[in-house]
Amino acid sequence: MDRKQCIINGIRDGIPICLGYIAVSFTFGIMAKNAGLTVFQAVLISATNLTSAGQFAALGIIGASSSYLEMAFTQLIINLRYCLMSCSLSQKFDEKTRFFHRFFVAYGVTDEIFAVTVSRPGRLRPPYSYGMIAISTFGWTLGTFLGIVSGSILPERVISALSVALYGMFIAIIIPPAKKDKVIRGIVLISMLASLAFGYIPVIRDISSGFKIIILTVIIAGIAAALFPVKDDGEDRAAEGS
């Protein structure tokens, strides 16, 4: 498959993410306007961050006139899980893939993009990721622009409905593979129950959401990898030939 077709495939697979991002970032645009940000400032934040949790948290820090150090530390904690996702995706690239490709793909890693690309069979090619990241970033930035320009004219109920669109989209991403594989289905169920429990267990419930995700990811993914290892293509071919 040539580079152009890889980019087209990435854009095609990223269109649902793009549409979901427009709805969610629309809400961010509205909140950015209420926080006193200009159109340029809000759009710049969306174009360079690509993280709903980090951006919404940033608005609170900006509103409180906190220091740059507090902003940096907060963003580090909230978005630390993307380091794990980037490391995981880097294993799907060919060993000869250059560092700058891995670097720029890591910039565009979000929960939804990771969920789609990590479940894609075979090796991951940078052009495919670039296509998906490009269309998703466009949707996220466009939604922010539309929100800060025209969000104030919408009813509050509509704005509230838009805020849950991202969760519905993420559920749509994990349901198909969960239906096909009972192991994935079990892991998803365990992850949901563990995440719920972490919200009620003393001490643990006070940990930031970013660290909770990292802890759950490491524990559950580590146990699943040890109990249900996934064979690579070479091992599968060897098993078929024996």
Buried (B, 14 or more C-beta within 10 A) or exposed (E): EEEEEBBBBBBEBBEBBBBBBBBBBBBBBBBBBEBEBEBEBBBBBBBEBBBBBBBBBBBEBBEEEEEEEEBEEBBEBBBBBBEBBBEBBBEBBEEEBEEEBBEEBBEBBBBBBBBBBBEBEEBBBBBBBBBBBBBBBBBBBBBBBBBBBEBEEBEEEEBEEBBEBBEEBBEEBBEEBBEEBEEBBEBBEBBEEBBEEBEEEEEEEEBBBBBBBBBBBEEBBEEBEEEEEEEEEEEEEEEEEE
